[in-house]
Amino acid sequence: MDTKIIKNKELNIWEALIPVVALVIMLGYNVYVFGDSALGGSNQFILILGAAVAAIVGFFNKVSYQKMIEEVAENIKSTAGAILILLMVGALAGTWLISGIIPSMIYYGLQILSPAIFLPATLIICSVISIATGSSWTTSATVGIALIGIGGTLGFPLGMVAGAVISGAYFGDKLSPMSDTTNLAPAMAGTDLFTHIKYMALTTVPTYVVSLILFIILGLTVDTAGVADSSVLLADIEKSFHITPWLFIVPIIVIGLIVKKTEPLIALLVGTLLAGVFAIIFQSSIIWNKGLRYSISEIPSEFKEYVQWDTNFNSVSKNAYQSTGTYALIPKNDEIKLSENIKVDLTSNPNELKTIEKEITIFKNEKEIGNYTFIAKPTNYLTTSYIAILNAITTDNEIHTDNTELADLFKSGGMQKMLSTIWLILCAMVFGGIMDAIGALSRISQALLNLAKSTFGLFASTVGSCLALNITASDQYLAIVVPGKMFAKAYADKGLAPENLSRTLEDSGTVTSVLIPWNTCGAYQSGTLGVETFDYLPYAFFNLLSPFMTLLFAAFNIKIRQLVSTIKK
């Protein structure tokens, strides 16, 4: 991505803060008014309004409109990979539902994970997967979704479960050598990857241990006594899906591909396609129910002025295949009569499939004017599978269950569900791009740097800068790149080794990005897990504690590595 930092000598710190203050006030009021539905679109427009305020500040400081648009374009371009991954995660979730992979994870997870150990087990499972894959996003999109489902059925608040998922996912993301941010931070600070990981473990491991203890305590104190008997849930899952351990082949392959350093987008695509194949093999009843269509003969053009589809029934669409349901063909007026009124129920039951064929004679004022053959032919299994799987990938999909505890778990929005999250990211990039173009990001970072009079002040300014960038630029990479470039010389001037900076960038830039609803990471995790950012924020212990841990080490001068002098005495 483009890592340049735009400076504007015309802009002072108070002007740089105007868009930030305006955005915070507008977002606060908007969330107060709209509540949980704010991310449905109103927050997105507020980000555009915040960008407009930043643009006005830019105009007053001699920044051209063209320069702002160019920077917005660069910002949006940098999110192309993230947007494609979001779409593919939606596709993956759809096929992993219809194939029975997620229900199987829930089914076996309910038998293994008791309420007492569920939260700490969730933290550990996500940590292991994230270290193996190097991706918090992949972790959430695979085991994270399943653990949300298990936690919900066990009676845990979804925000609490999502907090455990995110804590584990970002622990692994920080320490895995395959993580992009773990490679970016030392590159910006001027140290090597494995020195960075070893030094970062000094603050990361204690934070993780504290988080684990907190989740153990939560697991023991949450009241799950009112949860339905898991045997009932297990039986209802089996009613809706064919459950088998063979379905775990797909997630194992996906995780294996990521471990082998396959690009996440490719791994997710493979996982989506494989799940579709497994759905065809193992979930034939669901395929028939969700994908069965009928090819219905069109009304001949010479008869369209005489007969029509009854608007009280399902009308025939313009494509070749029609949904199951009731169809009725009726006369257009009282002068027209049919030898037989057509009203047929096109069933979705594969055991009752048959081609329906009826001959109709059309009369006008008792006089025969022609014949019409009504034919409704069901699709074969291949075409039915294609329709069911493509719908699961792209649009809303719901698997029927009579169990209200499972109803929400058996829904998936496919790629369509991710569009609101993508919308949020694009609007956030508009705000961040204009803030960068007018020099506000650079000015805010510089102001924080000027406050650093001591070693602790330098660390605190770095943390503050990372948090400010996550809020204003809406992107964790910028929250690492900009402070990394701005503070590298300051750390060297104070005789501090570069791994101090790289560790602080990750402890404050990487992990806090997911706590901001309009940040790319916050939007992604909320959209993927189906939990609002402010619902999981209080329980994302690892992410909340990490900046404080790095400041604690700085305050008490714990493991603050100095530059080694090259001058021999």
Summary of the structure (lengths in Angstrom):
residues: 569
radius of gyration: 28.7
end to end distance: 43.7
largest distance: 118.3
contacts: 2096
relative contact order: 0.16
helix: 67%
strand: 9%
